[in-house]
Amino acid sequence: MFPSIASDVTERKYVSLPWYESLKPALRGGHEVTLLESGAEFFPALEGAIAAASDCVYLETYIYNDDPSGRRMTDALAAAAQRGVAVHLIVDGFGTPDDANPWACALREAGVLFETFRPERRRFALDRRRLRRLHRKLAVIDGCIAFVGGINILDDWHDPKHGRLEHPRLDYAVRVRGPLVAQAHVAAARLWWEVHTVNRSLYRGADPGTKGAHTRLPWWVPSEITPAGRVRAALMLRDNLRHRRTIERAYLRAIGRARSEVLLASAYFFPGVRFRRALLAAARRGVRVRLLLQGKVEYRLPHYGAQALYDELLRGGVEIIEYRRSFLHAKVAVVDDWATVGSSNIDPFSLLLAREANVGIHDAGFARQLRARLDAAIDAGGVPIRLQSHQRRPWPVRLMNALAFLVLRIGLALSGVAGRY
């Protein structure tokens, strides 16, 4: 479908990158970046892009749930596969443990190429390698449009543990057109080939229907790189090889250069010493530092562990707001005119263990838009945490904070990454 060289006649530009192309972040101009808030905006945009696909679809997700939004995506992916589009889907083996459920079978029957990243064989096995998950949420359509963010294939109004929600889950993603998509396409094609090859070699759930041209090594990955706007952006990937600290370093660099504001929203927040020092240093030099964190108890351990850090941060001038209207699943930040949207939380799981994907955006207009959305969320469901009230919390909560902090630190030690955090 795509020519391998730039075409000036049609004023549309294409490139075929080798599968071994470097995935080092590269800040480039020429992008159109659209902010999508929660599933209400994300799913229609992704569904429309898949419906218009003519060549290939790559979709990676941590959770794929059989709920109203999940069934819409299943229908869209199946319809694309049935009209001849090469649809590749990868789910994580822990986030989506059962790949033999009805929706997965329906996708395979429709011709969707389906793989599971690190399938879970023994649910309670004590193996620290199980922590290395596919947590990124990435989609690439026809090599010309990419979606990156924190939104799983999971309905806003439903939670697998808590059932029907009173208010929708808060999360963000971006739709990107422009040169960045070529890197995202390489990343998606490479991971697909790696997971498929490993699963077949280990005889763990490789689908016989995935044999053929679409599963061979993608020596060249064709993408459209036509400039679509004026936004400068970079794709930031985290893995356990060459890009282990890419996202963390981008955060630290931005916070270290902050002049007026740091506004960070993270569903799970348990930063290391360097990250906490960067936030406190920014606050000391007069930067307004605000953290929008999870206020509803979704998982007790990360919730109470994060609260154990409040005292130090509040004393240092950092503002903390807990989002209590619904579950917060956002992983975004605004630092002056720099912003990031993606899948990486500010915790050791995301920053040191899982595969993650964020987009870094250098654009004052986008930063204003994301800031306005976060301010609106704070107004609608944020509760500021005051130092005095935090210090007066009941002793059972204090005990939970101390125990959660201890367990998380022990977990870090057992995972083998405590020295890097």
ZAKOLNU-395722 format. One line per field, with one value per residue (C-alpha): residue in one letter; x, y, z. Coordinates in nm, 2 decimals, decimal comma, always signed. Layout:
type a	... .
px X	... .
py Y	... .
pz Z	... .
***
This chain:
type m	f	p	s	i	a	s	d	v	t	e	r	k	y	v	s	l	p	w	y	e	s	l	k	p	a	l	r	g	g	h	e	v	t	l	l	e	s	g	a	e	f	f	p	a	l	e	g	a	i	a	a	a	s	d	c	v	y	l	e	t	y	i	y	n	d	d	p	s	g	r	r	m	t	d	a	l	a	a	a	a	q	r	g	v	a	v	h	l	i	v	d	g	f	g	t	p	d	d	a	n	p	w	a	c	a	l	r	e	a	g	v	l	f	e	t	f	r	p	e	r	r	r	f	a	l	d	r	r	r	l	r	r	l	h	r	k	l	a	v	i	d	g	c	i	a	f	v	g	g	i	n	i	l	d	d	w	h	d	p	k	h	g	r	l	e	h	p	r	l	d	y	a	v	r	v	r	g	p	l	v	a	q	a	h	v	a	a	a	r	l	w	w	e	v	h	t	v	n	r	s	l	y	r	g	a	d	p	g	t	k	g	a	h	t	r	l	p	w	w	v	p	s	e	i	t	p	a	g	r	v	r	a	a	l	m	l	r	d	n	l	r	h	r	r	t	i	e	r	a	y	l	r	a	i	g	r	a	r	s	e	v	l	l	a	s	a	y	f	f	p	g	v	r	f	r	r	a	l	l	a	a	a	r	r	g	v	r	v	r	l	l	l	q	g	k	v	e	y	r	l	p	h	y	g	a	q	a	l	y	d	e	l	l	r	g	g	v	e	i	i	e	y	r	r	s	f	l	h	a	k	v	a	v	v	d	d	w	a	t	v	g	s	s	n	i	d	p	f	s	l	l	l	a	r	e	a	n	v	g	i	h	d	a	g	f	a	r	q	l	r	a	r	l	d	a	a	i	d	a	g	g	v	p	i	r	l	q	s	h	q	r	r	p	w	p	v	r	l	m	n	a	l	a	f	l	v	l	r	i	g	l	a	l	s	g	v	a	g	r	y .
px +0,00	+0,28	+0,56	+0,91	+1,02	+0,88	+0,63	+0,63	+0,38	+0,09	+0,24	+0,21	+0,53	+0,60	+0,89	+0,97	+1,18	+1,37	+1,23	+1,55	+1,50	+1,61	+1,32	+1,51	+1,28	+1,32	+1,15	+1,00	+0,76	+0,47	+0,22	-0,15	-0,21	-0,57	-0,65	-0,91	-1,06	-1,18	-1,36	-1,64	-1,39	-1,14	-1,35	-1,54	-1,22	-1,04	-1,35	-1,37	-1,00	-1,04	-1,35	-1,15	-0,85	-0,75	-0,41	-0,32	-0,42	-0,19	-0,35	-0,18	-0,36	-0,31	-0,68	-0,94	-1,27	-1,60	-1,82	-2,02	-1,70	-1,51	-1,78	-1,78	-1,41	-1,45	-1,70	-1,48	-1,17	-1,36	-1,52	-1,18	-1,03	-1,32	-1,27	-0,90	-0,72	-0,43	-0,55	-0,29	-0,40	-0,17	-0,31	-0,11	-0,13	-0,19	-0,42	-0,62	-0,56	-0,82	-0,75	-1,00	-1,31	-1,59	-1,48	-1,12	-1,26	-1,48	-1,18	-0,98	-1,27	-1,29	-0,93	-0,78	-0,41	-0,42	-0,13	-0,08	+0,22	+0,37	+0,07	+0,00	+0,05	+0,07	-0,12	+0,05	+0,41	+0,68	+0,88	+0,98	+0,99	+0,60	+0,62	+0,75	+0,42	+0,29	+0,13	+0,13	-0,18	-0,09	-0,27	-0,14	-0,38	-0,25	+0,09	-0,07	-0,24	-0,15	-0,33	-0,12	-0,25	-0,37	-0,71	-0,76	-1,03	-1,25	-1,58	-1,57	-1,87	-1,75	-1,47	-1,38	-1,35	-1,61	-1,88	-2,09	-1,95	-2,15	-1,93	-1,70	-1,34	-1,10	-0,83	-0,66	-0,51	-0,40	-0,45	-0,14	-0,08	+0,26	+0,62	+0,59	+0,36	+0,64	+0,82	+0,50	+0,44	+0,79	+0,74	+0,41	+0,53	+0,85	+0,66	+0,41	+0,68	+0,87	+0,56	+0,44	+0,79	+0,83	+0,48	+0,53	+0,87	+0,74	+0,41	+0,21	-0,11	+0,02	-0,28	-0,23	-0,43	-0,16	+0,08	+0,16	+0,28	+0,16	+0,37	+0,70	+0,98	+0,88	+1,21	+1,06	+0,77	+0,59	+0,44	+0,30	+0,51	+0,32	+0,32	-0,02	+0,02	+0,27	+0,30	+0,64	+0,62	+0,82	+0,73	+0,88	+0,89	+1,01	+1,14	+1,39	+1,67	+1,79	+1,51	+1,48	+1,47	+1,34	+1,01	+1,15	+1,43	+1,19	+0,98	+1,29	+1,43	+1,10	+1,05	+1,41	+1,36	+1,01	+0,97	+0,61	+0,41	+0,41	+0,07	+0,09	-0,19	-0,10	-0,33	-0,05	+0,21	+0,51	+0,81	+1,17	+1,40	+1,52	+1,17	+1,06	+1,37	+1,29	+0,94	+1,06	+1,34	+1,09	+0,86	+1,15	+1,24	+0,88	+0,72	+0,37	+0,37	+0,03	-0,03	-0,37	-0,38	-0,62	-0,87	-1,10	-0,95	-0,91	-0,62	-0,53	-0,16	-0,07	-0,33	-0,20	+0,16	+0,12	-0,03	+0,28	+0,47	+0,22	+0,39	+0,73	+0,57	+0,32	+0,59	+0,80	+0,52	+0,38	+0,00	-0,18	-0,54	-0,71	-0,96	-1,27	-1,55	-1,46	-1,15	-0,85	-0,66	-0,48	-0,10	-0,04	+0,15	+0,18	+0,51	+0,50	+0,46	+0,56	+0,30	+0,29	+0,01	+0,06	+0,04	+0,32	+0,24	+0,49	+0,57	+0,83	+0,61	+0,58	+0,92	+1,13	+0,95	+0,67	+0,67	+0,51	+0,44	+0,40	+0,40	+0,59	+0,44	+0,62	+0,33	+0,18	-0,17	-0,18	-0,04	-0,32	-0,58	-0,46	-0,42	-0,78	-0,91	-0,72	-0,84	-1,20	-1,15	-1,01	-1,31	-1,55	-1,40	-1,08	-1,03	-0,72	-0,51	-0,39	-0,09	-0,26	-0,56	-0,32	-0,12	-0,45	-0,56	-0,67	-0,41	-0,55	-0,49	-0,14	-0,07	-0,20	+0,03	+0,34	+0,26	+0,19	+0,51	+0,71	+0,55	+0,62	+0,98	+1,03	+0,86	+1,11	+1,40	+1,27	+1,21	+1,58	+1,53	+1,55	+1,90	+1,78	+1,50 .
py +0,00	+0,24	+0,35	+0,32	+0,67	+1,02	+1,13	+1,50	+1,47	+1,39	+1,61	+1,31	+1,16	+0,80	+0,61	+0,24	+0,20	-0,11	-0,33	-0,26	+0,12	+0,29	+0,38	+0,65	+0,95	+1,21	+1,54	+1,64	+1,90	+1,85	+1,67	+1,69	+1,58	+1,54	+1,50	+1,24	+1,23	+0,89	+0,63	+0,87	+1,04	+0,76	+0,47	+0,65	+0,79	+0,45	+0,27	+0,52	+0,48	+0,10	+0,12	+0,32	+0,10	-0,06	-0,22	-0,30	-0,25	-0,30	-0,28	-0,34	-0,33	-0,44	-0,51	-0,62	-0,66	-0,81	-0,51	-0,27	-0,08	-0,40	-0,56	-0,25	-0,29	-0,66	-0,59	-0,32	-0,54	-0,84	-0,64	-0,50	-0,85	-0,99	-0,73	-0,82	-0,59	-0,75	-0,69	-0,77	-0,77	-0,82	-0,84	-0,88	-1,22	-1,08	-0,79	-1,02	-1,37	-1,57	-1,58	-1,86	-1,65	-1,60	-1,26	-1,39	-1,69	-1,46	-1,24	-1,55	-1,68	-1,35	-1,37	-1,13	-1,22	-1,26	-1,30	-1,29	-1,12	-1,35	-1,57	-1,66	-2,03	-2,04	-1,75	-1,75	-1,85	-1,65	-1,54	-1,17	-1,20	-1,20	-0,83	-0,75	-0,68	-0,52	-0,21	+0,02	+0,11	+0,16	+0,14	+0,21	+0,22	+0,18	+0,33	+0,68	+0,74	+0,63	+0,63	+0,64	+0,68	+0,51	+0,38	+0,00	-0,17	-0,13	+0,06	+0,39	+0,29	-0,05	-0,18	-0,55	-0,55	-0,30	-0,34	-0,05	+0,29	+0,60	+0,83	+0,74	+0,66	+0,95	+0,88	+1,03	+0,94	+1,12	+1,06	+1,15	+1,21	+1,30	+1,17	+1,02	+0,75	+0,58	+0,50	+0,38	+0,15	+0,00	-0,05	-0,22	-0,44	-0,54	-0,63	-0,83	-1,04	-1,09	-1,20	-1,43	-1,58	-1,65	-1,79	-2,03	-2,14	-2,21	-2,37	-2,14	-2,04	-1,96	-1,95	-2,19	-1,94	-1,67	-1,86	-1,68	-1,36	-1,14	-1,31	-1,31	-1,08	-0,72	-0,62	-0,29	-0,11	+0,14	+0,45	+0,79	+1,08	+1,37	+1,67	+1,71	+2,01	+2,23	+2,04	+1,91	+1,57	+1,26	+0,90	+0,77	+0,40	+0,21	-0,15	-0,36	-0,33	+0,00	+0,23	+0,14	+0,50	+0,69	+0,81	+0,88	+1,09	+1,29	+1,37	+1,46	+1,68	+1,86	+1,91	+2,03	+2,30	+2,40	+2,78	+2,83	+2,51	+2,13	+1,96	+1,58	+1,32	+0,96	+0,68	+0,50	+0,72	+0,58	+0,77	+0,71	+0,94	+1,13	+1,20	+1,32	+1,54	+1,69	+1,78	+1,93	+2,13	+2,27	+2,38	+2,54	+2,76	+2,89	+2,66	+2,56	+2,18	+2,00	+1,63	+1,48	+1,14	+0,85	+0,92	+0,62	+0,30	+0,07	-0,13	-0,09	-0,15	+0,13	+0,36	+0,35	+0,33	+0,66	+0,83	+0,74	+1,00	+1,28	+1,42	+1,48	+1,64	+1,86	+1,99	+2,08	+2,29	+2,04	+2,05	+1,72	+1,67	+1,34	+1,27	+1,11	+1,14	+0,81	+0,61	+0,80	+0,61	+0,91	+0,92	+1,27	+1,58	+1,95	+2,13	+2,48	+2,43	+2,06	+1,79	+1,41	+1,16	+0,79	+0,46	+0,52	+0,58	+0,73	+0,41	+0,13	-0,10	+0,15	+0,32	+0,01	-0,30	-0,28	-0,19	+0,16	+0,42	+0,80	+1,09	+1,40	+1,72	+2,05	+2,29	+2,57	+2,52	+2,15	+2,22	+2,48	+2,23	+1,95	+2,19	+2,31	+1,95	+1,86	+2,18	+2,09	+1,74	+1,89	+2,12	+1,84	+1,57	+1,68	+1,71	+1,91	+1,74	+1,97	+1,90	+1,94	+1,72	+1,46	+1,45	+1,40	+1,09	+0,80	+0,56	+0,26	+0,46	+0,55	+0,18	+0,09	+0,36	+0,23	-0,14	-0,06	+0,14	-0,14	-0,41	-0,20	-0,15	-0,52	-0,59	-0,36	-0,54	-0,88	-0,75	-0,67	-0,30	-0,13	-0,01	+0,18	+0,35 .
pz +0,00	+0,09	-0,14	+0,02	-0,06	-0,02	-0,28	-0,35	-0,64	-0,41	-0,13	+0,10	+0,25	+0,33	+0,48	+0,52	+0,84	+0,92	+1,20	+1,40	+1,38	+1,70	+1,93	+2,11	+2,17	+1,89	+1,93	+1,59	+1,46	+1,22	+1,45	+1,51	+1,87	+1,98	+2,35	+2,43	+2,78	+2,90	+2,70	+2,59	+2,36	+2,31	+2,20	+1,92	+1,78	+1,79	+1,65	+1,37	+1,28	+1,27	+1,06	+0,80	+0,81	+0,48	+0,55	+0,91	+1,27	+1,57	+1,92	+2,25	+2,59	+2,94	+3,01	+2,75	+2,92	+2,80	+2,87	+2,65	+2,53	+2,49	+2,28	+2,05	+2,00	+1,94	+1,67	+1,51	+1,51	+1,37	+1,10	+0,99	+0,98	+0,78	+0,51	+0,47	+0,71	+0,90	+1,26	+1,53	+1,90	+2,20	+2,56	+2,88	+3,04	+3,39	+3,30	+3,07	+3,21	+3,01	+2,64	+2,58	+2,66	+2,41	+2,28	+2,22	+2,03	+1,83	+1,73	+1,63	+1,42	+1,24	+1,15	+1,41	+1,49	+1,87	+2,11	+2,49	+2,64	+2,91	+2,97	+3,33	+3,40	+3,78	+3,93	+4,26	+4,15	+4,33	+4,03	+4,00	+3,62	+3,64	+3,72	+3,38	+3,21	+2,89	+3,05	+2,75	+2,56	+2,20	+1,87	+1,52	+1,22	+0,86	+0,96	+0,96	+1,29	+1,64	+1,98	+2,30	+2,65	+2,97	+2,86	+2,86	+2,66	+2,96	+3,00	+3,19	+3,40	+3,49	+3,72	+3,72	+4,10	+4,20	+3,94	+3,82	+3,89	+4,00	+3,78	+3,49	+3,54	+3,46	+3,21	+2,90	+2,57	+2,25	+1,89	+1,69	+1,32	+1,18	+1,19	+1,53	+1,40	+1,21	+1,53	+1,69	+1,39	+1,42	+1,80	+1,75	+1,46	+1,65	+1,97	+1,77	+1,61	+1,94	+2,13	+1,85	+1,81	+2,18	+2,22	+1,93	+2,05	+2,40	+2,28	+2,50	+2,33	+1,99	+1,76	+1,45	+1,25	+1,29	+1,06	+0,74	+0,58	+0,86	+1,13	+0,94	+1,06	+0,94	+0,78	+0,67	+0,83	+0,60	+0,75	+0,65	+0,78	+0,62	+0,85	+1,00	+1,22	+1,41	+1,74	+1,85	+2,00	+2,08	+2,15	+2,48	+2,53	+2,84	+2,82	+3,01	+2,76	+2,60	+2,72	+3,09	+3,23	+2,93	+3,08	+3,42	+3,28	+3,07	+3,39	+3,59	+3,31	+3,27	+3,65	+3,69	+3,42	+3,55	+3,59	+3,71	+3,73	+3,77	+3,75	+3,77	+3,77	+3,85	+3,94	+4,13	+4,30	+4,48	+4,34	+4,43	+4,61	+4,30	+4,19	+4,53	+4,55	+4,21	+4,32	+4,64	+4,47	+4,23	+4,51	+4,69	+4,39	+4,38	+4,13	+4,20	+4,23	+4,24	+4,25	+4,15	+4,31	+4,36	+4,64	+4,61	+4,74	+4,43	+4,55	+4,92	+4,90	+4,65	+4,80	+5,15	+5,04	+4,85	+5,15	+5,35	+5,14	+5,19	+5,50	+5,34	+5,03	+5,21	+5,44	+5,14	+4,98	+4,73	+4,69	+4,70	+4,57	+4,60	+4,32	+4,49	+4,24	+4,07	+4,00	+3,87	+3,60	+3,44	+3,38	+3,26	+3,35	+3,25	+3,33	+3,19	+2,81	+2,82	+2,87	+2,86	+2,82	+2,84	+3,03	+3,29	+3,65	+3,89	+4,07	+4,04	+3,85	+3,56	+3,58	+3,64	+3,53	+3,28	+2,91	+2,88	+2,62	+2,66	+2,42	+2,53	+2,38	+2,36	+2,28	+2,48	+2,33	+2,42	+2,77	+2,83	+2,71	+2,93	+3,23	+3,18	+3,17	+3,49	+3,66	+3,57	+3,72	+4,04	+4,06	+4,00	+4,23	+4,39	+4,77	+4,88	+5,15	+5,42	+5,63	+5,96	+5,87	+5,73	+6,05	+6,25	+6,05	+6,27	+6,40	+6,20	+5,88	+6,00	+6,06	+5,72	+5,57	+5,75	+5,66	+5,30	+5,27	+5,43	+5,20	+4,89	+4,99	+5,05	+4,71	+4,55	+4,71	+4,60	+4,25	+4,22	+4,13	+4,47	+4,41	+4,10	+4,29 .
***
